[in-house]
Every structure is written in structure tokens, then in C-alpha cells.
């Protein structure tokens, strides 16, 4: 619609110090061109644990589960789109 992109990736990985839950994930909502900035994102890449990106700011996230975090992410994306007058499917 406006060129924004939502990217959701979830991998099952061996449990260990880097990924105690055995899950690696990355959820990103990237705004339209030409800036293509990360509007909101969540990931748990090695060395940082669970954290959130909002534009150029990173913060630690405490989450009960990756599933709960995915629902939180979907809600935030829906709110961003709604502010632009775009209705996200499955959020009514």
C-alpha cells in the first residue's frame, strides 16, 4: 500500500547460553521508501537477548513467550498502519 514491509522470522535452534528457549526470532516493520527505517522491531540475536527496536532506539524486553511478543508486535504494526489510515487484516 505505502511500500512498508513486515518481516517475521522464527527459527528453532539448539538450546544453549545464546538461546535458552531454543528459539531465535526477528520481527520487523520497516517503513516505506526512501527512508526504509525500522519503525518497530523485536529480536533476540546472540549477545543481546530479547530487545525492541523503535526507529533508532533499542531497549530490553521482558516477555512471557515469543508468541506473546508476536501478538504485541502485530498490535504495534496495526497501530502504525491505522495512524496512516490503513487497516491491517485480522485486527478488527
MOPAC internal coordinates of N, CA, C and O (Angstrom, degrees):
PM7 1SCF
backbone

  N    0.0000 0     0.00 0     0.00 0    0    0    0
  C    1.4318 1     0.00 0     0.00 0    1    0    0
  C    1.5263 1   111.73 1     0.00 0    2    1    0
  O    1.2310 1   120.79 1   124.78 1    3    2    1
  N    1.3438 1   116.09 1   -55.22 1    3    2    1
  C    1.4636 1   118.42 1   179.12 1    5    3    2
  C    1.5294 1   111.23 1  -117.34 1    6    5    3
  O    1.2310 1   120.25 1  -176.08 1    7    6    5
  N    1.3361 1   117.12 1     3.92 1    7    6    5
  C    1.4600 1   121.17 1   179.79 1    9    7    6
  C    1.5202 1   113.86 1    95.28 1   10    9    7
  O    1.2310 1   120.10 1   179.84 1   11   10    9
  N    1.3441 1   117.42 1    -0.16 1   11   10    9
  C    1.4616 1   120.80 1   177.17 1   13   11   10
  C    1.5276 1   109.71 1   -68.38 1   14   13   11
  O    1.2310 1   120.78 1   -23.69 1   15   14   13
  N    1.3331 1   116.12 1   156.31 1   15   14   13
  C    1.4604 1   121.52 1  -179.12 1   17   15   14
  C    1.5279 1   109.06 1  -131.87 1   18   17   15
  O    1.2310 1   120.79 1   -43.48 1   19   18   17
  N    1.3334 1   116.10 1   136.52 1   19   18   17
  C    1.4547 1   121.51 1   172.16 1   21   19   18
  C    1.5267 1   107.12 1  -113.20 1   22   21   19
  O    1.2310 1   120.74 1   -52.05 1   23   22   21
  N    1.3273 1   116.19 1   127.95 1   23   22   21
  C    1.4604 1   122.02 1  -178.80 1   25   23   22
  C    1.5246 1   108.11 1  -124.79 1   26   25   23
  O    1.2310 1   120.39 1   -60.48 1   27   26   25
  N    1.3314 1   116.87 1   119.52 1   27   26   25
  C    1.4624 1   122.29 1  -179.86 1   29   27   26
  C    1.5282 1   107.75 1  -123.34 1   30   29   27
  O    1.2310 1   121.23 1   -59.12 1   31   30   29
  N    1.3308 1   115.25 1   120.88 1   31   30   29
  C    1.4690 1   120.52 1   179.37 1   33   31   30
  C    1.5197 1   109.44 1  -133.15 1   34   33   31
  O    1.2310 1   121.16 1   -45.37 1   35   34   33
  N    1.3189 1   115.39 1   134.63 1   35   34   33
  C    1.4648 1   121.57 1   177.28 1   37   35   34
  C    1.5277 1   107.77 1  -136.71 1   38   37   35
  O    1.2310 1   120.69 1   -52.88 1   39   38   37
  N    1.3321 1   116.29 1   127.12 1   39   38   37
  C    1.4612 1   121.37 1  -179.87 1   41   39   38
  C    1.5242 1   109.20 1  -120.33 1   42   41   39
  O    1.2310 1   120.57 1   -37.25 1   43   42   41
  N    1.3237 1   116.52 1   142.75 1   43   42   41
  C    1.4523 1   120.57 1   168.66 1   45   43   42
  C    1.5203 1   105.98 1   -90.89 1   46   45   43
  O    1.2310 1   120.54 1   -54.67 1   47   46   45
  N    1.3189 1   116.58 1   125.33 1   47   46   45
  C    1.4646 1   122.07 1  -177.36 1   49   47   46
  C    1.5287 1   108.15 1  -129.26 1   50   49   47
  O    1.2310 1   119.90 1   -16.09 1   51   50   49
  N    1.3206 1   117.79 1   163.91 1   51   50   49
  C    1.4656 1   119.24 1   177.62 1   53   51   50
  C    1.5375 1   110.85 1   -61.65 1   54   53   51
  O    1.2310 1   120.80 1   -41.92 1   55   54   53
  N    1.3284 1   116.08 1   138.08 1   55   54   53
  C    1.4583 1   120.00 1   175.80 1   57   55   54
  C    1.5173 1   108.87 1   -66.90 1   58   57   55
  O    1.2310 1   121.06 1   -38.37 1   59   58   57
  N    1.3103 1   115.59 1   141.63 1   59   58   57
  C    1.4542 1   120.86 1   179.52 1   61   59   58
  C    1.5138 1   109.67 1  -177.80 1   62   61   59
  O    1.2310 1   120.68 1     9.84 1   63   62   61
  N    1.3202 1   116.30 1  -170.16 1   63   62   61
  C    1.4623 1   121.03 1  -178.61 1   65   63   62
  C    1.5283 1   111.76 1   -60.60 1   66   65   63
  O    1.2310 1   120.13 1   142.08 1   67   66   65
  N    1.3275 1   117.35 1   -37.92 1   67   66   65
  C    1.4656 1   120.91 1  -177.74 1   69   67   66
  C    1.5271 1   112.06 1   -72.12 1   70   69   67
  O    1.2310 1   120.35 1   141.81 1   71   70   69
  N    1.3300 1   116.94 1   -38.19 1   71   70   69
  C    1.4671 1   121.98 1  -177.39 1   73   71   70
  C    1.5303 1   109.22 1  -135.98 1   74   73   71
  O    1.2310 1   120.02 1  -100.86 1   75   74   73
  N    1.3386 1   117.57 1    79.14 1   75   74   73
  C    1.4651 1   120.65 1  -175.33 1   77   75   74
  C    1.5291 1   114.62 1   -59.08 1   78   77   75
  O    1.2310 1   120.56 1   150.01 1   79   78   77
  N    1.3533 1   116.53 1   -29.99 1   79   78   77
  C    1.4662 1   120.06 1  -179.88 1   81   79   78
  C    1.5295 1   112.57 1   -82.11 1   82   81   79
  O    1.2310 1   120.34 1   169.25 1   83   82   81
  N    1.3355 1   116.95 1   -10.75 1   83   82   81
  C    1.4590 1   120.50 1  -175.88 1   85   83   82
  C    1.5214 1   112.43 1    76.85 1   86   85   83
  O    1.2310 1   120.79 1  -159.88 1   87   86   85
  N    1.3264 1   116.10 1    20.12 1   87   86   85
  C    1.4647 1   121.26 1  -179.76 1   89   87   86
  C    1.5190 1   108.97 1  -132.97 1   90   89   87
  O    1.2310 1   121.23 1   -45.58 1   91   90   89
  N    1.3056 1   115.26 1   134.42 1   91   90   89
  C    1.4594 1   123.30 1   173.03 1   93   91   90
  C    1.5252 1   105.52 1  -117.58 1   94   93   91
  O    1.2310 1   119.94 1   -41.42 1   95   94   93
  N    1.3255 1   117.72 1   138.58 1   95   94   93
  C    1.4598 1   119.37 1  -178.15 1   97   95   94
  C    1.5234 1   111.45 1  -146.18 1   98   97   95
  O    1.2310 1   121.58 1   -19.82 1   99   98   97
  N    1.3123 1   114.58 1   160.18 1   99   98   97
  C    1.4691 1   122.77 1   174.47 1  101   99   98
  C    1.5200 1   107.34 1  -152.27 1  102  101   99
  O    1.2310 1   120.80 1   -60.57 1  103  102  101
  N    1.3313 1   116.08 1   119.43 1  103  102  101
  C    1.4652 1   122.64 1   176.94 1  105  103  102
  C    1.5283 1   106.79 1  -121.00 1  106  105  103
  O    1.2310 1   120.22 1   -58.84 1  107  106  105
  N    1.3128 1   117.19 1   121.16 1  107  106  105
  C    1.4639 1   120.03 1  -179.23 1  109  107  106
  C    1.5106 1   112.06 1  -134.76 1  110  109  107
  O    1.2310 1   120.92 1   -42.08 1  111  110  109
  N    1.3284 1   115.84 1   137.92 1  111  110  109
  C    1.4561 1   123.08 1   170.29 1  113  111  110
  C    1.5226 1   105.20 1  -115.54 1  114  113  111
  O    1.2310 1   121.34 1   -65.40 1  115  114  113
  N    1.3253 1   115.04 1   114.60 1  115  114  113
  C    1.4554 1   122.05 1  -174.85 1  117  115  114
  C    1.5174 1   108.59 1  -109.72 1  118  117  115
  O    1.2310 1   121.09 1   -53.51 1  119  118  117
  N    1.3191 1   115.52 1   126.49 1  119  118  117
  C    1.4590 1   121.84 1  -177.37 1  121  119  118
  C    1.5180 1   112.42 1   -66.63 1  122  121  119
  O    1.2310 1   120.96 1    -9.34 1  123  122  121
  N    1.3273 1   115.77 1   170.66 1  123  122  121
  C    1.4623 1   121.40 1  -174.84 1  125  123  122
  C    1.5282 1   113.34 1   -70.17 1  126  125  123
  O    1.2310 1   121.02 1   -18.27 1  127  126  125
  N    1.3442 1   115.66 1   161.73 1  127  126  125
  C    1.4555 1   120.42 1   174.60 1  129  127  126
  C    1.5242 1   109.72 1   -62.94 1  130  129  127
  O    1.2310 1   118.73 1   -22.43 1  131  130  129
  N    1.2903 1   120.03 1   157.57 1  131  130  129
  C    1.4583 1   125.60 1     5.31 1  133  131  130
  C    1.5274 1   113.70 1   -86.31 1  134  133  131
  O    1.2310 1   119.04 1   164.19 1  135  134  133
  N    1.3385 1   119.44 1   -15.81 1  135  134  133
  C    1.4698 1   121.05 1  -175.23 1  137  135  134
  C    1.5269 1   112.14 1   -68.92 1  138  137  135
  O    1.2310 1   119.76 1   136.46 1  139  138  137
  N    1.3359 1   118.06 1   -43.54 1  139  138  137
  C    1.4712 1   123.39 1  -179.06 1  141  139  138
  C    1.5322 1   111.92 1    49.10 1  142  141  139
  O    1.2310 1   120.83 1  -137.19 1  143  142  141
  N    1.3483 1   116.01 1    42.81 1  143  142  141
  C    1.4631 1   119.21 1  -179.34 1  145  143  142
  C    1.5237 1   110.94 1   -83.25 1  146  145  143
  O    1.2310 1   120.88 1   -24.43 1  147  146  145
  N    1.3309 1   115.93 1   155.57 1  147  146  145
  C    1.4559 1   120.83 1   174.55 1  149  147  146
  C    1.5315 1   106.45 1   -73.28 1  150  149  147
  O    1.2310 1   120.70 1   -69.49 1  151  150  149
  N    1.3253 1   116.27 1   110.51 1  151  150  149
  C    1.4608 1   121.32 1   179.17 1  153  151  150
  C    1.5142 1   108.77 1   -75.97 1  154  153  151
  O    1.2310 1   120.68 1   130.96 1  155  154  153
  N    1.3355 1   116.30 1   -49.04 1  155  154  153
  C    1.4620 1   122.09 1   174.96 1  157  155  154
  C    1.5225 1   108.14 1  -150.69 1  158  157  155
  O    1.2310 1   121.13 1   -37.35 1  159  158  157
  N    1.3210 1   115.45 1   142.65 1  159  158  157
  C    1.4556 1   119.31 1   179.31 1  161  159  158
  C    1.5183 1   111.01 1  -159.24 1  162  161  159
  O    1.2310 1   121.36 1   -22.93 1  163  162  161
  N    1.3136 1   115.00 1   157.07 1  163  162  161
  C    1.4579 1   121.90 1   176.69 1  165  163  162
  C    1.5211 1   107.80 1  -136.44 1  166  165  163
  O    1.2310 1   120.65 1   -37.84 1  167  166  165
  N    1.3280 1   116.35 1   142.16 1  167  166  165
  C    1.4586 1   119.63 1   172.12 1  169  167  166
  C    1.5165 1   109.47 1  -160.18 1  170  169  167
  O    1.2310 1   121.34 1    -7.34 1  171  170  169
  N    1.3094 1   115.04 1   172.66 1  171  170  169
  C    1.4610 1   120.70 1   179.36 1  173  171  170
  C    1.5241 1   110.02 1  -137.75 1  174  173  171
  O    1.2310 1   120.72 1  -134.22 1  175  174  173
  N    1.3235 1   116.23 1    45.78 1  175  174  173
  C    1.4594 1   116.60 1  -177.04 1  177  175  174
  C    1.5228 1   111.26 1   -65.76 1  178  177  175
  O    1.2310 1   121.76 1   -23.81 1  179  178  177
  N    1.3217 1   114.23 1   156.19 1  179  178  177
  C    1.4671 1   123.00 1  -174.12 1  181  179  178
  C    1.5306 1   111.39 1   -50.26 1  182  181  179
  O    1.2310 1   121.53 1   -48.85 1  183  182  181
  N    1.3232 1   114.68 1   131.15 1  183  182  181
  C    1.4580 1   119.80 1   175.11 1  185  183  182
  C    1.5250 1   114.15 1    98.00 1  186  185  183
  O    1.2310 1   119.61 1   160.02 1  187  186  185
  N    1.3323 1   118.36 1   -19.98 1  187  186  185
  C    1.4613 1   119.86 1  -178.55 1  189  187  186
  C    1.5222 1   113.12 1  -116.74 1  190  189  187
  O    1.2310 1   119.57 1   161.45 1  191  190  189
  N    1.3104 1   118.42 1   -18.55 1  191  190  189
  C    1.4587 1   120.31 1  -176.62 1  193  191  190
  C    1.5222 1   111.04 1    68.03 1  194  193  191
  O    1.2310 1   120.83 1    17.11 1  195  194  193
  N    1.3313 1   116.02 1  -162.89 1  195  194  193
  C    1.4649 1   121.31 1  -178.04 1  197  195  194
  C    1.5305 1   109.22 1   -68.54 1  198  197  195
  O    1.2310 1   120.49 1   -55.03 1  199  198  197
  N    1.3183 1   116.67 1   124.97 1  199  198  197
  C    1.4585 1   119.37 1   176.47 1  201  199  198
  C    1.5290 1   111.52 1  -152.02 1  202  201  199
  O    1.2310 1   121.65 1   -17.57 1  203  202  201
  N    1.3212 1   114.44 1   162.43 1  203  202  201
  C    1.4589 1   123.42 1  -174.80 1  205  203  202
  C    1.5200 1   109.35 1  -118.70 1  206  205  203
  O    1.2310 1   121.54 1   -38.12 1  207  206  205
  N    1.3240 1   114.66 1   141.88 1  207  206  205
  C    1.4620 1   121.78 1   173.95 1  209  207  206
  C    1.5285 1   107.64 1  -111.94 1  210  209  207
  O    1.2310 1   120.37 1   -47.45 1  211  210  209
  N    1.3034 1   116.90 1   132.55 1  211  210  209
  C    1.4674 1   121.00 1   170.49 1  213  211  210
  C    1.5129 1   106.32 1  -135.51 1  214  213  211
  O    1.2310 1   121.96 1   -72.22 1  215  214  213
  N    1.3123 1   113.86 1   107.78 1  215  214  213
  C    1.4540 1   122.25 1  -172.66 1  217  215  214
  C    1.5244 1   108.08 1    52.88 1  218  217  215
  O    1.2310 1   117.53 1    67.57 1  219  218  217
  N    1.2872 1   122.31 1  -112.43 1  219  218  217
  C    1.4690 1   121.54 1  -176.39 1  221  219  218
  C    1.5230 1   113.54 1  -105.33 1  222  221  219
  O    1.2310 1   120.22 1  -161.85 1  223  222  221
  N    1.3238 1   117.19 1    18.15 1  223  222  221
  C    1.4673 1   120.49 1  -177.05 1  225  223  222
  C    1.5241 1   109.71 1  -117.18 1  226  225  223
  O    1.2310 1   120.56 1   -45.12 1  227  226  225
  N    1.3524 1   116.54 1   134.88 1  227  226  225
  C    1.4592 1   122.42 1   175.52 1  229  227  226
  C    1.5198 1   108.95 1  -111.08 1  230  229  227
  O    1.2310 1   120.63 1   -37.57 1  231  230  229
  N    1.3412 1   116.40 1   142.43 1  231  230  229
  C    1.4623 1   120.86 1   176.05 1  233  231  230
  C    1.5253 1   109.44 1  -144.03 1  234  233  231
  O    1.2310 1   120.91 1   -28.24 1  235  234  233
  N    1.3154 1   115.86 1   151.76 1  235  234  233
  C    1.4632 1   122.52 1   179.05 1  237  235  234
  C    1.5253 1   108.75 1   -70.87 1  238  237  235
  O    1.2310 1   120.77 1   -35.42 1  239  238  237
  N    1.3341 1   116.14 1   144.58 1  239  238  237
  C    1.4607 1   121.91 1   179.46 1  241  239  238
  C    1.5250 1   108.95 1  -123.34 1  242  241  239
  O    1.2310 1   121.10 1   -46.12 1  243  242  241
  N    1.3224 1   115.50 1   133.88 1  243  242  241
  C    1.4565 1   121.91 1   171.22 1  245  243  242
  C    1.5249 1   105.48 1  -103.55 1  246  245  243
  O    1.2310 1   120.16 1   -55.27 1  247  246  245
  N    1.3231 1   117.29 1   124.73 1  247  246  245
  C    1.4594 1   120.53 1  -176.17 1  249  247  246
  C    1.5220 1   110.75 1  -136.72 1  250  249  247
  O    1.2310 1   120.42 1   -38.40 1  251  250  249
  N    1.3443 1   116.81 1   141.60 1  251  250  249
  C    1.4594 1   118.72 1   177.61 1  253  251  250
  C    1.5288 1   112.72 1   -73.15 1  254  253  251
  O    1.2310 1   120.70 1   153.53 1  255  254  253
  N    1.3511 1   116.28 1   -26.47 1  255  254  253
  C    1.4618 1   120.42 1   179.75 1  257  255  254
  C    1.5207 1   109.90 1  -165.95 1  258  257  255
  O    1.2310 1   121.01 1   -18.54 1  259  258  257
  N    1.3064 1   115.67 1   161.46 1  259  258  257
  C    1.4619 1   120.53 1   176.32 1  261  259  258
  C    1.5263 1   109.77 1   -65.83 1  262  261  259
  O    1.2310 1   120.38 1   144.91 1  263  262  261
  N    1.3191 1   116.88 1   -35.09 1  263  262  261
  C    1.4625 1   121.05 1   177.81 1  265  263  262
  C    1.5311 1   110.95 1   -61.21 1  266  265  263
  O    1.2310 1   120.15 1   134.64 1  267  266  265
  N    1.3331 1   117.31 1   -45.36 1  267  266  265
  C    1.4705 1   120.93 1   178.03 1  269  267  266
  C    1.5184 1   110.88 1   -62.34 1  270  269  267
  O    1.2310 1   120.73 1   141.06 1  271  270  269
  N    1.3204 1   116.21 1   -38.94 1  271  270  269
  C    1.4576 1   120.63 1   179.32 1  273  271  270
  C    1.5279 1   111.12 1   -66.79 1  274  273  271
  O    1.2310 1   120.70 1   141.98 1  275  274  273
  N    1.3245 1   116.28 1   -38.02 1  275  274  273
  C    1.4687 1   120.06 1   177.50 1  277  275  274
  C    1.5261 1   110.26 1   -62.79 1  278  277  275
  O    1.2310 1   119.55 1   138.10 1  279  278  277
  N    1.3329 1   118.46 1   -41.90 1  279  278  277
  C    1.4676 1   121.14 1   177.67 1  281  279  278
  C    1.5214 1   111.25 1   -64.82 1  282  281  279
  O    1.2310 1   120.63 1   141.24 1  283  282  281
  N    1.3238 1   116.39 1   -38.76 1  283  282  281
  C    1.4749 1   120.41 1   176.42 1  285  283  282
  C    1.5265 1   110.14 1   -61.60 1  286  285  283
  O    1.2310 1   121.01 1   134.10 1  287  286  285
  N    1.3272 1   115.68 1   -45.90 1  287  286  285
  C    1.4670 1   121.34 1   178.58 1  289  287  286
  C    1.5273 1   110.83 1   -58.85 1  290  289  287
  O    1.2310 1   120.33 1   132.25 1  291  290  289
  N    1.3357 1   116.97 1   -47.75 1  291  290  289
  C    1.4737 1   120.84 1   179.44 1  293  291  290
  C    1.5256 1   111.29 1   -56.94 1  294  293  291
  O    1.2310 1   120.47 1   138.14 1  295  294  293
  N    1.3392 1   116.71 1   -41.86 1  295  294  293
  C    1.4558 1   120.97 1   179.05 1  297  295  294
  C    1.5186 1   112.08 1   -63.82 1  298  297  295
  O    1.2310 1   120.64 1   140.08 1  299  298  297
  N    1.3259 1   116.39 1   -39.92 1  299  298  297
  C    1.4627 1   120.43 1   179.13 1  301  299  298
  C    1.5246 1   111.35 1   -68.41 1  302  301  299
  O    1.2310 1   120.28 1   140.44 1  303  302  301
  N    1.3218 1   117.06 1   -39.56 1  303  302  301
  C    1.4661 1   120.51 1   176.92 1  305  303  302
  C    1.5278 1   109.78 1   -64.15 1  306  305  303
  O    1.2310 1   120.50 1   135.80 1  307  306  305
  N    1.3325 1   116.65 1   -44.20 1  307  306  305
  C    1.4653 1   120.89 1   179.01 1  309  307  306
  C    1.5270 1   110.65 1   -58.69 1  310  309  307
  O    1.2310 1   120.44 1   138.03 1  311  310  309
  N    1.3358 1   116.77 1   -41.97 1  311  310  309
  C    1.4686 1   120.72 1   179.50 1  313  311  310
  C    1.5279 1   111.39 1   -65.38 1  314  313  311
  O    1.2310 1   120.39 1   138.94 1  315  314  313
  N    1.3314 1   116.87 1   -41.06 1  315  314  313
  C    1.4743 1   120.50 1   177.80 1  317  315  314
  C    1.5270 1   110.53 1   -61.63 1  318  317  315
  O    1.2310 1   120.83 1   134.90 1  319  318  317
  N    1.3346 1   116.02 1   -45.10 1  319  318  317
  C    1.4649 1   120.22 1  -179.75 1  321  319  318
  C    1.5293 1   111.41 1   -67.25 1  322  321  319
  O    1.2310 1   120.77 1   138.39 1  323  322  321
  N    1.3328 1   116.13 1   -41.61 1  323  322  321
  C    1.4710 1   120.17 1  -179.70 1  325  323  322
  C    1.5292 1   110.52 1   -59.95 1  326  325  323
  O    1.2310 1   120.52 1   142.40 1  327  326  325
  N    1.3245 1   116.61 1   -37.60 1  327  326  325
  C    1.4686 1   121.11 1   177.97 1  329  327  326
  C    1.5299 1   111.66 1   -61.65 1  330  329  327
  O    1.2310 1   121.18 1   157.02 1  331  330  329
  N    1.3352 1   115.35 1   -22.98 1  331  330  329
  C    1.4668 1   120.57 1   178.37 1  333  331  330
  C    1.5304 1   111.23 1   -97.16 1  334  333  331
  O    1.2310 1   120.48 1  -176.76 1  335  334  333
  N    1.3514 1   116.69 1     3.24 1  335  334  333
  C    1.4601 1   120.79 1  -179.89 1  337  335  334
  C    1.5233 1   113.66 1    82.82 1  338  337  335
  O    1.2310 1   120.42 1  -160.25 1  339  338  337
  N    1.3438 1   116.81 1    19.75 1  339  338  337
  C    1.4610 1   122.13 1  -179.21 1  341  339  338
  C    1.5231 1   108.79 1  -111.42 1  342  341  339
  O    1.2310 1   120.14 1   -54.10 1  343  342  341
  N    1.3268 1   117.33 1   125.90 1  343  342  341
  C    1.4653 1   121.68 1   179.60 1  345  343  342
  C    1.5345 1   109.09 1   -91.55 1  346  345  343
  O    1.2310 1   120.54 1   -54.61 1  347  346  345
  N    1.3329 1   116.58 1   125.39 1  347  346  345
  C    1.4550 1   120.93 1   177.07 1  349  347  346
  C    1.5208 1   108.99 1   -83.25 1  350  349  347
  O    1.2310 1   119.92 1   -48.21 1  351  350  349
  N    1.3105 1   117.76 1   131.79 1  351  350  349
  C    1.4673 1   121.61 1   179.84 1  353  351  350
  C    1.5156 1   110.91 1   -61.15 1  354  353  351
  O    1.2310 1   121.36 1   -37.80 1  355  354  353
  N    1.3350 1   115.00 1   142.20 1  355  354  353
  C    1.4518 1   121.09 1   176.78 1  357  355  354
  C    1.5213 1   114.39 1    79.82 1  358  357  355
  O    1.2310 1   119.60 1  -164.84 1  359  358  357
  N    1.3357 1   118.37 1    15.16 1  359  358  357
  C    1.4627 1   119.70 1  -179.32 1  361  359  358
  C    1.5188 1   113.44 1  -120.14 1  362  361  359
  O    1.2310 1   119.72 1  -168.72 1  363  362  361
  N    1.3238 1   118.14 1    11.28 1  363  362  361
  C    1.4689 1   119.83 1   179.14 1  365  363  362
  C    1.4933 1   111.12 1   -77.92 1  366  365  363
  O    1.2310 1   120.10 1   180.00 1  367  366  365

